[in-house]
């Protein structure tokens, strides 16, 4: 389930749906289309491999840092709200 607020999208539920939203954020932002950040709740390091991949993509200049910055990863659900 994804929830869109005035400032970001938050999601919980099937990882495939979250990955689709993440891909949308990373592909639309370089095109100049308005895009809200997506916030991932990282319970027990679940998203750590994906975060490492995104950071690697930035290091290899495949993804721009400002676009990577649209993916927010937080361990505390209160901070996401």
Secondary structure, DSSP 8 states (H G I E B T S, - for coil): -EEE-SSEEEE-S-HHHHHHHHHHHHHHGGGT----EEEEE-GGGTTHHHHHHHHHHHHTTSS-HHHHTTEEEES-HHHH-
